[in-house]
Amino acid sequence: MFADLKYIFLWWFIILLFGTSVLPFTFNLFKKFFDKGYIFSKIIGITFITYCIFVLGIFKLVTFSTPSIFLILLLISFLNYFYLFKKQKYFDFLKILKNNYKIIIFEEILFFIILTFWSFIRGYNPAIEGLEKFMDWGFINSMIRAKYMPPFDMWFAGESINYYYFGHLYFSLLTKFSGLTSAITYNLSIATVCALTFVSGFSLVGNIINHFFAKKTQFKFILIGGLFSALFLTFGGNLHTVYKISKLNIKQNNGHLVLSKNAFQKAANSYWYPDATRFIGFDPDVDDKTIHEFPIYSFVVADLHGHMNDIPIILFFVAMLFVLNTPTPYFINWPLIIYSGLTLSLAFMTNAWDFAIYGLLFAVTYFLININLWKTIVNGLGVIIAWYIFTLPFSLNFVPMAQGIKLSDAQTPFYQLFILYGGFWLIIIPYIFSLFSYQLKNRKKSFLYTDLFVMGLFLTATLLVVLPECVYLKDIYIFSHRRANTMFKLVYQAFIMYSLITGYVLVRLSTLIKNHRQYLIYKILFLLIFISHLIYPFFAIRSYYGLKNYKGLYGMNFLKDQFSENFEAIDWINKNISGQPIMLEAVGDSYTLYNQISATTGLPTVQGWLVHEWLWRGGYDQPGARAADVEKIYTNKDRNEVRRLLQKYSVDYIFLGINERKKYPALNEKNFIDLGFPTVFETGKTKIYKVIK
């Protein structure tokens, strides 16, 4: 366990370095924040430097290499700190550090603690296998080998990745810069998102609370509200755990709820944590399966997916929106348009749905704050234009996968929505009623800025919960899962918005409810809901990780145990093959341990996980044809046909291992020998042939 501390410390230091490079810009943007937005410097530094090298790489101006990253880091740092000297603000910058060093140190320690904590959690089950980890890991490994942008698709040789990969790119950039193997940094990346989610959530909500107490900073309320929201956001589940355990208790006791420790322990032992994310539509007689995940589930199962990678970016967006979306006499708010357009472009390239979702948040909050439809439309169009320009380098090499919007023909029973989001509603709705009652009682015509902003979050989140009941985006999911992806993408962000509101509401109600007994009742309700939500990670972490046998952060040992010969081959490839020559391997079904060579090395193969490429390429025709050709190469008795197909896909190496022999029982290895292809690696029954062209 202690051996991993050196990796964690190095990773933390690099993130600190990237954040420090943009501190002057961060302090200037968040000058009204009590912590000057310190934690957001990490997000700004990492994503902006990645964006710079991405754009320059698209136009082949710089390579994706450690020296290039270092030079851009130096350039960004120079521009930031040179600006201070030029504007004679250097000593103001030092003054900011001096006046705020305590909260800066506090947030840095908090970040390091969560980073270390979740890194060690991952250490109990660090294997990068199962679900879609091969996909995420393959993206990162392909990017690490890439010379220019866009990166090659490791499962569709000759083409670039047709997916939202910017989040993978900034973790591959950190990996390349650190010099660590991706088998370690994959797990550190999960822990990084977890830590950034917690501390960014704390900072954002703490600053909304601080803005409410405009005349004097109230650290007591900042800590209470900020930490509650951060805990809800990062480690909270929903009411499903309490509901399902109670239901299991009743079922196991002949229809009676037995309030004993043993009865609840027996019910708890039967609880399966993924059910909280697969609740709607999973009744046997319902043909409408959906997905409704939330951050802690993502951190536990540890797929390095776009919806999780984007959490730090969208938290920065909300913070930036809170700072810049203030009432202004100007018809056009240029700083808000430019920063929103850039941030939403990063969000789009990481998780495309978030552009529309947080574009909606922009529109709702802007209108509530300005009460001017034309200003909302004009500034919204400005954001779309800026987003389009900043996204253009990515869009030039990307083909959208959506197939149109459909009306929902299935609706969710209200009790199921309540179990998933009712805890948040019970916390927030008393605030809404109290706020409007206060306004009417005191004959106030205008709301405070913080209340308008929070109501914008609440309205947007609630719309995101309601929308899948009305429409869904058609994709390649089968009919029984028609709403699954739409609901998943929308309610994931609704959960984030609701979580951010909770801490502010708890503090704000202390000023709206003058009756101490009523507020005490509310605090008890709040605490019960908080405990109900925070029960979830106990089951999820224990189920997935066990917490008994610490294995370390290295995520490839499962290959050494299950595919020892493949593990040796992968090690040889990573040490001896540079660049991205094409390595033929067997075509695999999605979510399996096939295509592990391309996933672990970043070398493209002709055709990888079939259903995934079916989705990314907008149809089955191309992936299906490639899969058939790969089978012919391995099994065809006509050497000339084999040579033709190898030339068609520019294959450089042929991998022959346990998966190939299992997938193609009629495998004809003799062809490769007769064609004069030398064996460049061999161990047991595993071989790598080099194709002589």
Solvent accessible surface area in square Angstrom, and as a share of the most:
residue,aa,sasa,rsa
1,M,96,0.43
2,F,161,0.67
3,A,69,0.53
4,D,12,0.06
5,L,62,0.31
6,K,130,0.55
7,Y,53,0.20
8,I,0,0.00
9,F,111,0.46
10,L,65,0.32
11,W,1,0.00
12,W,38,0.13
13,F,95,0.40
14,I,8,0.04
15,I,1,0.00
16,L,42,0.21
17,L,65,0.32
18,F,0,0.00
19,G,2,0.02
20,T,53,0.31
21,S,4,0.03
22,V,4,0.02
23,L,14,0.07
24,P,10,0.06
25,F,68,0.28
26,T,0,0.00
27,F,3,0.01
28,N,77,0.40
29,L,15,0.07
30,F,0,0.00
31,K,120,0.51
32,K,152,0.65
33,F,6,0.03
34,F,19,0.08
35,D,0,0.00
36,K,39,0.16
37,G,0,0.00
38,Y,11,0.04
39,I,0,0.00
40,F,0,0.00
41,S,1,0.01
42,K,1,0.01
43,I,5,0.03
44,I,15,0.08
45,G,0,0.00
46,I,5,0.02
47,T,8,0.05
48,F,70,0.29
49,I,0,0.00
50,T,0,0.00
51,Y,21,0.08
52,C,30,0.18
53,I,2,0.01
54,F,0,0.00
55,V,32,0.19
56,L,56,0.28
57,G,1,0.01
58,I,19,0.09
59,F,114,0.47
60,K,108,0.46
61,L,123,0.61
62,V,40,0.23
63,T,42,0.25
64,F,8,0.03
65,S,30,0.20
66,T,55,0.32
67,P,88,0.56
68,S,14,0.09
69,I,0,0.00
70,F,94,0.39
71,L,114,0.57
72,I,12,0.06
73,L,7,0.03
74,L,89,0.44
75,L,97,0.48
76,I,12,0.06
77,S,26,0.17
78,F,119,0.50
79,L,95,0.47
80,N,21,0.11
81,Y,55,0.21
82,F,96,0.40
83,Y,96,0.36
84,L,12,0.06
85,F,120,0.50
86,K,140,0.59
87,K,102,0.43
88,Q,162,0.72
89,K,82,0.35
90,Y,70,0.27
91,F,157,0.65
92,D,78,0.40
93,F,14,0.06
94,L,74,0.37
95,K,125,0.53
96,I,45,0.23
97,L,53,0.27
98,K,153,0.65
99,N,100,0.51
100,N,18,0.09
101,Y,111,0.42
102,K,149,0.63
103,I,22,0.11
104,I,18,0.09
105,I,87,0.44
106,F,75,0.31
107,E,0,0.00
108,E,20,0.09
109,I,93,0.47
110,L,25,0.13
111,F,0,0.00
112,F,59,0.24
113,I,90,0.46
114,I,15,0.08
115,L,0,0.00
116,T,20,0.11
117,F,90,0.37
118,W,0,0.00
119,S,0,0.00
120,F,36,0.15
121,I,14,0.07
122,R,0,0.00
123,G,0,0.00
124,Y,40,0.15
125,N,40,0.21
126,P,7,0.04
127,A,18,0.14
128,I,0,0.00
129,E,47,0.21
130,G,39,0.38
131,L,84,0.42
132,E,33,0.15
133,K,1,0.00
134,F,4,0.02
135,M,2,0.01
136,D,0,0.00
137,W,2,0.01
138,G,0,0.00
139,F,0,0.00
140,I,3,0.01
141,N,10,0.05
142,S,0,0.00
143,M,0,0.00
144,I,45,0.23
145,R,44,0.16
146,A,6,0.05
147,K,127,0.54
148,Y,66,0.25
149,M,3,0.01
150,P,30,0.19
151,P,1,0.00
152,F,94,0.39
153,D,0,0.00
154,M,0,0.00
155,W,0,0.00
156,F,2,0.01
157,A,4,0.03
158,G,60,0.58
159,E,79,0.35
160,S,26,0.17
161,I,2,0.01
162,N,9,0.04
163,Y,35,0.13
164,Y,36,0.14
165,Y,6,0.02
166,F,1,0.00
167,G,1,0.01
168,H,0,0.00
169,L,0,0.00
170,Y,9,0.03
171,F,2,0.01
172,S,0,0.00
173,L,0,0.00
174,L,0,0.00
175,T,4,0.02
176,K,39,0.16
177,F,36,0.15
178,S,17,0.11
179,G,69,0.66
180,L,29,0.14
181,T,65,0.38
182,S,12,0.07
183,A,1,0.00
184,I,11,0.06
185,T,1,0.01
186,Y,1,0.00
187,N,0,0.00
188,L,0,0.00
189,S,1,0.00
190,I,0,0.00
191,A,0,0.00
192,T,1,0.00
193,V,0,0.00
194,C,0,0.00
195,A,0,0.00
196,L,8,0.04
197,T,0,0.00
198,F,9,0.04
199,V,0,0.00
200,S,0,0.00
201,G,0,0.00
202,F,0,0.00
203,S,0,0.00
204,L,0,0.00
205,V,0,0.00
206,G,0,0.00
207,N,3,0.02
208,I,3,0.01
209,I,0,0.00
210,N,20,0.10
211,H,75,0.34
212,F,38,0.16
213,F,40,0.16
214,A,87,0.68
215,K,206,0.87
216,K,143,0.61
217,T,52,0.30
218,Q,57,0.25
219,F,108,0.45
220,K,135,0.57
221,F,52,0.22
222,I,1,0.01
223,L,71,0.35
224,I,64,0.32
225,G,0,0.00
226,G,0,0.00
227,L,59,0.29
228,F,45,0.19
229,S,0,0.00
230,A,0,0.00
231,L,54,0.27
232,F,0,0.00
233,L,0,0.00
234,T,0,0.00
235,F,21,0.09
236,G,0,0.00
237,G,0,0.00
238,N,3,0.02
239,L,29,0.15
240,H,2,0.01
241,T,0,0.00
242,V,62,0.36
243,Y,60,0.23
244,K,50,0.21
245,I,17,0.09
246,S,31,0.20
247,K,108,0.46
248,L,27,0.14
249,N,0,0.00
250,I,67,0.34
251,K,162,0.69
252,Q,56,0.25
253,N,39,0.20
254,N,143,0.73
255,G,53,0.51
256,H,126,0.56
257,L,86,0.43
258,V,53,0.31
259,L,147,0.73
260,S,45,0.29
261,K,174,0.74
262,N,124,0.64
263,A,12,0.09
264,F,64,0.27
265,Q,85,0.38
266,K,120,0.51
267,A,0,0.00
268,A,14,0.11
269,N,100,0.52
270,S,60,0.39
271,Y,13,0.05
272,W,138,0.48
273,Y,7,0.03
274,P,21,0.13
275,D,42,0.22
276,A,0,0.00
277,T,0,0.00
278,R,70,0.25
279,F,25,0.10
280,I,3,0.01
281,G,6,0.05
282,F,82,0.34
283,D,57,0.30
284,P,145,0.91
285,D,130,0.67
286,V,56,0.32
287,D,77,0.40
288,D,7,0.03
289,K,45,0.19
290,T,0,0.00
291,I,23,0.12
292,H,3,0.01
293,E,19,0.08
294,F,2,0.01
295,P,0,0.00
296,I,0,0.00
297,Y,15,0.06
298,S,3,0.02
299,F,0,0.00
300,V,0,0.00
301,V,11,0.07
302,A,0,0.00
303,D,14,0.07
304,L,0,0.00
305,H,21,0.09
306,G,6,0.06
307,H,11,0.05
308,M,0,0.00
309,N,0,0.00
310,D,0,0.00
311,I,0,0.00
312,P,4,0.03
313,I,2,0.01
314,I,1,0.01
315,L,0,0.00
316,F,21,0.09
317,F,1,0.00
318,V,1,0.00
319,A,0,0.00
320,M,0,0.00
321,L,0,0.00
322,F,5,0.02
323,V,25,0.14
324,L,33,0.16
325,N,0,0.00
326,T,47,0.27
327,P,88,0.55
328,T,31,0.18
329,P,128,0.80
330,Y,158,0.60
331,F,96,0.40
332,I,58,0.29
333,N,17,0.09
334,W,155,0.54
335,P,71,0.45
336,L,0,0.00
337,I,6,0.03
338,I,75,0.38
339,Y,65,0.25
340,S,0,0.00
341,G,0,0.00
342,L,35,0.17
343,T,5,0.03
344,L,1,0.01
345,S,0,0.00
346,L,12,0.06
347,A,1,0.01
348,F,31,0.13
349,M,1,0.00
350,T,1,0.01
351,N,5,0.03
352,A,15,0.12
353,W,50,0.17
354,D,0,0.00
355,F,38,0.16
356,A,66,0.51
357,I,4,0.02
358,Y,0,0.00
359,G,23,0.22
360,L,55,0.27
361,L,0,0.00
362,F,5,0.02
363,A,39,0.30
364,V,25,0.15
365,T,0,0.00
366,Y,2,0.01
367,F,82,0.34
368,L,36,0.18
369,I,13,0.07
370,N,27,0.14
371,I,121,0.61
372,N,55,0.28
373,L,107,0.53
374,W,173,0.61
375,K,21,0.09
376,T,13,0.08
377,I,69,0.35
378,V,49,0.28
379,N,0,0.00
380,G,16,0.16
381,L,99,0.49
382,G,16,0.15
383,V,5,0.03
384,I,84,0.43
385,I,109,0.55
386,A,8,0.06
387,W,41,0.14
388,Y,123,0.47
389,I,104,0.53
390,F,49,0.21
391,T,3,0.01
392,L,65,0.32
393,P,14,0.09
394,F,4,0.01
395,S,44,0.28
396,L,113,0.56
397,N,59,0.30
398,F,21,0.09
399,V,105,0.60
400,P,99,0.62
401,M,26,0.11
402,A,62,0.48
403,Q,89,0.40
404,G,36,0.34
405,I,125,0.63
406,K,93,0.39
407,L,146,0.73
408,S,15,0.09
409,D,92,0.48
410,A,17,0.13
411,Q,108,0.48
412,T,14,0.08
413,P,68,0.43
414,F,136,0.56
415,Y,105,0.40
416,Q,6,0.02
417,L,21,0.10
418,F,67,0.28
419,I,15,0.08
420,L,2,0.01
421,Y,9,0.03
422,G,0,0.00
423,G,0,0.00
424,F,0,0.00
425,W,29,0.10
426,L,67,0.34
427,I,0,0.00
428,I,0,0.00
429,I,70,0.36
430,P,40,0.25
431,Y,0,0.00
432,I,33,0.17
433,F,143,0.60
434,S,24,0.15
435,L,0,0.00
436,F,88,0.37
437,S,65,0.42
438,Y,66,0.25
439,Q,13,0.06
440,L,143,0.71
441,K,172,0.73
442,N,70,0.36
443,R,218,0.80
444,K,99,0.42
445,K,198,0.84
446,S,86,0.55
447,F,53,0.22
448,L,88,0.44
449,Y,31,0.12
450,T,3,0.01
451,D,0,0.00
452,L,27,0.13
453,F,0,0.00
454,V,1,0.01
455,M,16,0.07
456,G,0,0.00
457,L,1,0.01
458,F,29,0.12
459,L,82,0.41
460,T,0,0.00
461,A,0,0.00
462,T,39,0.23
463,L,77,0.38
464,L,1,0.01
465,V,4,0.02
466,V,70,0.40
467,L,63,0.31
468,P,0,0.00
469,E,23,0.10
470,C,65,0.39
471,V,45,0.26
472,Y,20,0.08
473,L,45,0.22
474,K,67,0.28
475,D,16,0.08
476,I,43,0.22
477,Y,80,0.31
478,I,119,0.60
479,F,126,0.53
480,S,20,0.13
481,H,52,0.23
482,R,22,0.08
483,R,0,0.00
484,A,0,0.00
485,N,28,0.14
486,T,5,0.03
487,M,3,0.01
488,F,18,0.08
489,K,24,0.10
490,L,14,0.07
491,V,3,0.02
492,Y,1,0.00
493,Q,2,0.01
494,A,0,0.00
495,F,3,0.01
496,I,1,0.00
497,M,0,0.00
498,Y,0,0.00
499,S,0,0.00
500,L,3,0.02
501,I,1,0.00
502,T,0,0.00
503,G,0,0.00
504,Y,3,0.01
505,V,0,0.00
506,L,13,0.06
507,V,4,0.02
508,R,11,0.04
509,L,0,0.00
510,S,37,0.24
511,T,39,0.23
512,L,18,0.09
513,I,29,0.15
514,K,149,0.63
515,N,74,0.38
516,H,162,0.72
517,R,185,0.67
518,Q,104,0.46
519,Y,32,0.12
520,L,94,0.47
521,I,108,0.55
522,Y,10,0.04
523,K,87,0.37
524,I,90,0.46
525,L,60,0.30
526,F,3,0.01
527,L,90,0.45
528,L,105,0.52
529,I,8,0.04
530,F,28,0.12
531,I,86,0.44
532,S,19,0.12
533,H,0,0.00
534,L,42,0.21
535,I,56,0.28
536,Y,0,0.00
537,P,13,0.08
538,F,117,0.49
539,F,13,0.05
540,A,0,0.00
541,I,19,0.10
542,R,94,0.34
543,S,54,0.35
544,Y,51,0.19
545,Y,12,0.05
546,G,33,0.32
547,L,76,0.38
548,K,192,0.82
549,N,98,0.50
550,Y,47,0.18
551,K,111,0.47
552,G,11,0.11
553,L,1,0.00
554,Y,68,0.26
555,G,1,0.01
556,M,15,0.07
557,N,57,0.29
558,F,15,0.06
559,L,0,0.00
560,K,98,0.42
561,D,119,0.62
562,Q,93,0.41
563,F,29,0.12
564,S,57,0.37
565,E,58,0.26
566,N,2,0.01
567,F,32,0.13
568,E,83,0.37
569,A,0,0.00
570,I,1,0.00
571,D,60,0.31
572,W,62,0.22
573,I,0,0.00
574,N,73,0.38
575,K,154,0.65
576,N,88,0.45
577,I,13,0.06
578,S,97,0.62
579,G,42,0.40
580,Q,29,0.13
581,P,30,0.19
582,I,20,0.10
583,M,3,0.01
584,L,0,0.00
585,E,3,0.02
586,A,1,0.01
587,V,6,0.03
588,G,1,0.01
589,D,85,0.44
590,S,13,0.09
591,Y,126,0.48
592,T,47,0.27
593,L,44,0.22
594,Y,33,0.12
595,N,2,0.01
596,Q,2,0.01
597,I,3,0.01
598,S,2,0.02
599,A,0,0.00
600,T,6,0.03
601,T,3,0.02
602,G,0,0.00
603,L,0,0.00
604,P,3,0.02
605,T,1,0.00
606,V,0,0.00
607,Q,0,0.00
608,G,0,0.00
609,W,2,0.01
610,L,30,0.15
611,V,69,0.40
612,H,11,0.05
613,E,0,0.00
614,W,94,0.33
615,L,46,0.23
616,W,2,0.01
617,R,50,0.18
618,G,55,0.53
619,G,24,0.23
620,Y,103,0.39
621,D,120,0.62
622,Q,105,0.47
623,P,0,0.00
624,G,12,0.12
625,A,57,0.44
626,R,32,0.12
627,A,19,0.15
628,A,47,0.36
629,D,15,0.08
630,V,0,0.00
631,E,84,0.38
632,K,86,0.37
633,I,0,0.00
634,Y,0,0.00
635,T,31,0.18
636,N,42,0.21
637,K,176,0.75
638,D,72,0.38
639,R,111,0.41
640,N,118,0.61
641,E,40,0.18
642,V,0,0.00
643,R,82,0.30
644,R,125,0.46
645,L,1,0.00
646,L,3,0.01
647,Q,108,0.48
648,K,118,0.50
649,Y,24,0.09
650,S,58,0.37
651,V,0,0.00
652,D,33,0.17
653,Y,25,0.10
654,I,0,0.00
655,F,1,0.00
656,L,0,0.00
657,G,0,0.00
658,I,98,0.50
659,N,12,0.06
660,E,3,0.02
661,R,78,0.28
662,K,148,0.63
663,K,72,0.31
664,Y,9,0.03
665,P,124,0.78
666,A,75,0.58
667,L,34,0.17
668,N,31,0.16
669,E,34,0.15
670,K,129,0.55
671,N,5,0.03
672,F,0,0.00
673,I,103,0.52
674,D,63,0.33
675,L,23,0.11
676,G,50,0.48
677,F,8,0.03
678,P,61,0.38
679,T,61,0.35
680,V,51,0.29
681,F,28,0.12
682,E,102,0.46
683,T,30,0.17
684,G,60,0.58
685,K,147,0.62
686,T,1,0.01
687,K,41,0.18
688,I,0,0.00
689,Y,4,0.01
690,K,76,0.32
691,V,13,0.08
692,I,85,0.43
693,K,147,0.62
